[in-house]
Amino acid sequence: MAIVKSKLLKQLSKNYPNFLKKDLEKFINIILNEIKRALKRGDRCEFRGFGVFETHIQKARISRNPKTGEKVNTPEKKTIHFKMSKDLFKKLNNEG
């Protein structure tokens, strides 16, 4: 089951009933937009106890169209890389 923004908002509003739902939604949007901006600038986003988001540059290369076998030029692009923290790894693997 994937978590979507609406489910996250519902869970936050259940855990923090004294906050207005629209304020929690603004809070989530601000955090997500700041993560996007930081990654666009090439900065790392580190959340202690959770993990790190950072961008990697994928070099330009010549790839193949699997359907036709024709060569295709793939330009250089940025990709997002996530590395989980040791704490999260241990919790996911029931080690702690």
Secondary structure, DSSP 8 states (H G I E B T S, - for coil): ----HHHHHHHHHHH-TTS-HHHHHHHHHHHHHHHHHHHHHT--EEETTTEEEEEEEE--EEEE-TTT--EEEE--EEEEEEEE-HHHHHHHTT--
